[in-house]
Amino acid sequence: MKVLKTYPDKCIACHVCESTCSSLYFKEDKPELSRIQIHDETNPPQMNVCNQCRACEAVCPTLALAMNKQGVVLLSRNLCIGCLMCVAACPIDSMRPAWGRQNPFKCIACGSCVKTCPADALEIVEE
């Protein structure tokens, strides 16, 4: 299974990963639209990202969520009805609503944030 591994002890809370992610997927530099969330109120910062646990997939009434061959849970926008049951089911708050948009979103372990992290606090791994 492909996952984005976080190293909070290395994170410098610069939020470059959030900017990279939101800019890539939403064409806006907004932390609330990032699939990775950095909470810098703690030391080390808390890094919230989907661990591909499949809890969201289990509750989706339209089967819009499914795990691909790499072990990443992906959302089919065509099947999603925007009910947000997946958001409610996520045990770590990684499935997120995109307010003003139909579909929720989550990390798909694309690795874009890994490439821009100046502190090497992120890594794509196979588990």
Buried (B, 14 or more C-beta within 10 A) or exposed (E): BBBBBBBBEBBBBBBBBBBBBBBBBBEEBEBEBBBBBBEBEEEBBBBBBBBBBBBBBEBBEEEBBBEEEEBBBBBEEEBBEBBBBBBEBBEEEBBBBBEEEEBBBBBBBBEBBBEBBEBEBBBBEEE
